């Protein structure tokens, strides 16, 4: 990619039965996207046309077989039409193997495009894990699919919303397994990934906090010894390698400090420890309407040889087809992917 041109990004629709096609379409209807990048949607034309009916967006469609065939102009969606599924084969809001297979193939295509250099980065819409499994693909999420197809062994999930950046030692495993995965080597690995990512976001000397696993970060061993045996040695090793790291911190106060700007990045020990505070910040619920009025925040997979940024919300089957899904997270994901792609050229 030349520094003088905008990066090409492959954007997957997500599960056709969910809100993915709607939020992707609404994002591409926003003219600001074309000021940041050259987007190409990966999905099915029938699904896209259905999303237009749901949202009221009326955009032209340009089917492509290569990114270079894209028109890349506001008002036209450049589409890799995968020919996987059409609306007559599934029911909106219903989990099904046919939509799981389609969503999976969209992701694999985006990975292939990035690996070949045809696109400069990828952005993924939400998939449904149950549907993916029904289609016979035993992955726990996007992160694991990307890791498998890029042959990546060391990777981690990073959540970003404004000045809150949260990486996880483990994600899609049981809580019991998560406790067993709190190990010095893995903690050190994610600290290094987070430090590198923050530098990539133009934070010259990132200040990183590491959460404890237990209440009050173990309280000197009163509530568990994982802090003494695994977390503190990882923090000390990271410091010895020149990183500005401290902890273990009680997680019930660490995220407030990060939100206030005192911390550049947080290391969470397991999925919910990091996701709950993150979504409290980024998701806004409208009690009167009984729906989310804004869903912000992105999910970045660190350690991959290609760029992958995703919305950090699910398929929301309960509101799919109603035309009310917020595109905020998709707009933010595209913005971050474009920024990361441009940063790679520096």
Buried (B, 14 or more C-beta within 10 A) or exposed (E): BEEEEBBBBBBBBBBBBBBBBBBBBBBBBBEEBBEBBBBBBBBBBBBBBBBBEBBEBEBEBBEBEEBEEBEBEBEBBBBBBBEBBBBEEBEBBEBBBBBBBBBBBBBBBBBBBBBEEBBBBBBBBBBBBBBBBBBEBEBEBBBBBBBEBBEBEEBBBBBBBEBBBBBBBBBBBEEEEBBEBBBBEBBBBBBBBBBEBBBBBEBEEBBBBBBBBBEBBBEEEEBBEBBEBBBBBBBEBBEEEEBBBBBBBBBBEBBEBBBEEEBBBBBBBBBBBBBEBBBEBBBEEEEEEEBBBEBBBBBBBBBBEBBBBBBBBBBBBEBBBBBBBBBBBBBBBBBBBBBBBBBEEE
